[in-house]
């Protein structure tokens, strides 16, 4: 892959930029009396409740209502949002500095299976953006709950290609899921499968040097 071939970089959010701590999230849900939903996290369930929120089929308020129904508890929206956000851990400065550098040289995008609760936490607390679109770092956000598509669907990678007006062969996609990387590669994207949370920093520099 030649440096002059790459014009675009598409980042995943969780596991690549923002860290993930499932055990902390489980403990937080249990602490507010939502043990049944904590089991969703334990089992890595992506269907039902979490998928509905991730695809934007239910609002954050409806998500909280459903958590209360499942758990038969009286936790507030604020408590539920806090517990759900305990899944996320901050982005380190090295990653933020790399994003700032890349955004000045390439077209940089974010493509994430996420929800409004997680995205607002990430934008304001971790990226420390002045706006919830994080234009400081990204030209455009492709968030599953807004576009009603999710990885690893082939359609989401085609959607990014068409809406951003990019050529996959000129694009590097970075994700921590093998399935997501395989789906992106099938559409023609160059991929980096991130496994440690930070290895992409070195691998991307090698590809672009």
C-alpha positions as CSV (number, residue, x, y, z in Angstrom):
1,X,0.0,0.0,0.0
2,X,1.6,3.3,-1.1
3,X,1.2,6.4,1.0
4,X,-0.1,8.4,-1.9
5,X,-2.9,5.9,-2.4
6,X,-4.4,6.6,1.0
7,X,-6.7,9.7,1.3
8,X,-9.2,8.6,3.9
9,X,-9.2,7.0,7.4
10,X,-12.3,5.6,9.0
11,X,-12.2,4.8,12.7
12,X,-14.3,2.6,14.9
13,X,-15.1,4.1,18.4
14,X,-15.2,1.5,21.1
15,X,-12.0,-0.7,21.5
16,X,-10.1,1.5,19.1
17,X,-10.4,5.1,20.4
18,X,-12.6,4.8,23.5
19,X,-11.7,2.0,25.9
20,X,-14.2,-0.6,27.0
21,X,-14.6,-2.0,30.6
22,X,-17.4,-4.6,30.7
23,X,-16.8,-5.5,34.4
24,X,-17.1,-1.9,35.5
25,X,-20.4,-1.6,33.6
26,X,-21.7,-4.8,35.1
27,X,-20.9,-3.6,38.7
28,X,-22.6,-0.2,38.0
29,X,-25.8,-1.8,36.8
30,X,-25.8,-4.1,39.8
31,X,-25.2,-1.2,42.1
32,X,-28.4,0.6,40.9
33,X,-30.5,-2.5,41.1
34,X,-30.4,-3.5,37.4
35,X,-28.8,-7.0,37.7
36,X,-30.9,-8.4,34.9
37,X,-29.5,-5.8,32.5
38,X,-26.0,-6.4,33.9
39,X,-26.5,-10.0,32.7
40,X,-26.9,-8.6,29.1
41,X,-23.4,-7.1,29.4
42,X,-22.0,-10.3,31.0
43,X,-23.3,-12.4,28.1
44,X,-22.2,-9.8,25.4
45,X,-25.7,-9.7,24.1
46,X,-26.2,-7.4,21.2
47,X,-29.7,-8.3,20.3
48,X,-33.0,-7.1,21.9
49,X,-32.6,-4.1,24.1
50,X,-29.1,-2.9,23.2
51,X,-29.6,-3.5,19.5
52,X,-32.8,-1.5,19.5
53,X,-31.0,1.4,21.0
54,X,-27.9,1.0,18.8
55,X,-30.1,1.1,15.7
56,X,-32.0,4.1,16.8
57,X,-35.3,2.2,17.0
58,X,-35.9,3.4,20.6
59,X,-34.9,6.7,22.2
60,X,-32.7,7.0,25.2
61,X,-35.8,7.7,27.4
62,X,-37.5,4.5,26.0
63,X,-34.3,2.6,26.7
64,X,-34.3,3.6,30.3
65,X,-38.0,2.7,30.6
66,X,-37.3,-0.7,29.2
67,X,-34.4,-1.2,31.6
68,X,-36.7,-0.4,34.5
69,X,-39.4,-2.8,33.1
70,X,-36.9,-5.7,32.7
71,X,-35.3,-5.2,36.1
72,X,-38.5,-4.2,38.0
73,X,-36.6,-1.3,39.6
74,X,-37.0,2.4,40.1
75,X,-33.6,3.6,38.9
76,X,-33.7,7.0,37.4
77,X,-32.7,7.9,33.8
78,X,-29.6,9.5,35.1
79,X,-28.6,6.4,37.1
80,X,-29.2,4.2,34.1
81,X,-27.2,6.4,31.8
82,X,-24.4,6.6,34.3
83,X,-24.2,2.8,34.6
84,X,-24.4,2.3,30.9
85,X,-21.6,4.8,30.4
86,X,-19.4,3.0,32.9
87,X,-18.7,0.7,30.0
88,X,-16.5,3.4,28.4
89,X,-13.0,4.5,29.5
90,X,-11.2,7.7,28.3
91,X,-9.2,8.2,25.2
92,X,-5.5,8.8,26.0
93,X,-3.6,11.9,24.8
94,X,-1.5,9.9,22.3
95,X,-4.7,8.9,20.4
96,X,-6.1,12.5,20.5
97,X,-2.8,13.9,19.2
98,X,-2.8,11.4,16.4
99,X,-6.4,12.2,15.4
100,X,-5.5,15.9,15.4
101,X,-2.5,15.3,13.1
102,X,-4.4,13.0,10.8
103,X,-7.4,15.3,10.4
104,X,-5.0,17.9,9.0
105,X,-3.7,15.6,6.4
106,X,-6.5,13.1,5.5
107,X,-10.2,12.9,5.4
108,X,-11.1,11.3,8.7
109,X,-14.4,9.7,9.6
110,X,-15.9,7.9,12.5
111,X,-18.1,4.8,11.9
112,X,-19.5,3.3,15.1
113,X,-22.2,1.0,16.4
114,X,-23.2,3.2,19.2
115,X,-26.1,4.9,20.9
116,X,-26.9,8.5,22.0
117,X,-26.0,7.9,25.6
118,X,-22.6,6.6,24.8
119,X,-21.9,9.1,22.0
120,X,-22.7,12.2,24.1
121,X,-20.5,10.9,26.9
122,X,-17.6,10.3,24.4
123,X,-18.0,13.6,22.6
124,X,-18.2,15.8,25.6
125,X,-16.0,14.0,28.2
126,X,-13.5,12.0,26.2
127,X,-12.9,14.0,22.9
128,X,-13.7,17.2,24.8
129,X,-15.3,18.6,21.7
130,X,-16.9,22.0,21.4
131,X,-19.8,20.5,19.4
132,X,-21.4,17.0,19.4
133,X,-20.2,16.3,15.9
134,X,-16.6,16.5,16.9
135,X,-15.6,18.5,13.8
136,X,-12.2,19.1,15.5
137,X,-11.3,15.5,14.6
138,X,-13.8,14.1,12.1
139,X,-15.2,15.4,8.8
140,X,-18.3,13.3,9.3
141,X,-19.8,10.9,11.9
142,X,-21.5,7.7,10.8
143,X,-23.3,6.6,14.0
144,X,-25.5,3.5,13.9
145,X,-28.3,5.0,16.0
146,X,-28.6,7.9,13.5
147,X,-28.3,6.1,10.2
148,X,-30.2,2.9,11.3
149,X,-27.5,0.6,10.0
150,X,-24.9,-1.4,11.9
151,X,-21.7,-3.2,11.3
152,X,-21.0,-5.8,10.1
153,X,-23.7,-5.2,7.5
154,X,-22.2,-4.7,4.1
155,X,-24.7,-1.9,3.5
156,X,-23.2,0.3,6.2
157,X,-19.8,0.3,4.4
158,X,-21.4,1.0,1.1
159,X,-23.4,3.8,2.8
160,X,-20.2,5.4,4.1
161,X,-18.6,5.1,0.7
162,X,-21.5,6.7,-1.1
163,X,-22.3,9.5,1.4
164,X,-18.7,10.5,2.0
165,X,-17.8,10.2,-1.6
166,X,-14.7,8.1,-1.0
167,X,-13.1,5.2,-2.8
168,X,-12.5,2.2,-0.5
169,X,-9.2,1.4,-2.1
170,X,-8.0,4.8,-0.9
171,X,-9.3,4.3,2.6
172,X,-8.1,2.6,5.7
173,X,-10.8,1.2,8.1
174,X,-9.7,0.5,11.7
175,X,-11.9,-1.7,13.9
176,X,-11.5,-4.2,16.8
177,X,-14.0,-6.8,15.3
178,X,-12.8,-9.4,12.8
179,X,-16.3,-9.6,11.3
180,X,-16.4,-5.9,10.8
181,X,-13.0,-5.9,9.1
182,X,-13.9,-8.8,6.9
183,X,-17.1,-7.0,5.8
184,X,-15.3,-3.8,5.1
185,X,-12.6,-5.6,3.1
186,X,-15.3,-7.3,1.0
187,X,-16.4,-3.8,-0.1
188,X,-12.8,-2.9,-1.0
189,X,-11.5,-1.1,2.1
190,X,-8.0,-1.5,3.4
191,X,-8.4,-2.7,7.0
192,X,-6.5,-2.7,10.3
193,X,-7.8,-5.2,12.8
194,X,-7.1,-3.7,16.2
195,X,-6.6,-6.2,19.1
196,X,-4.9,-4.3,21.9
197,X,-6.6,-0.9,21.8
198,X,-3.4,0.9,20.9
199,X,-1.6,-1.2,18.2
200,X,-3.3,0.8,15.5
201,X,-1.1,3.8,16.3
202,X,2.0,2.0,15.2
203,X,0.4,0.1,12.3
204,X,-1.2,3.2,10.9
205,X,2.1,5.1,11.1
206,X,3.9,2.2,9.3
207,X,1.3,2.2,6.5
208,X,1.4,6.0,6.0
209,X,5.2,6.4,6.3
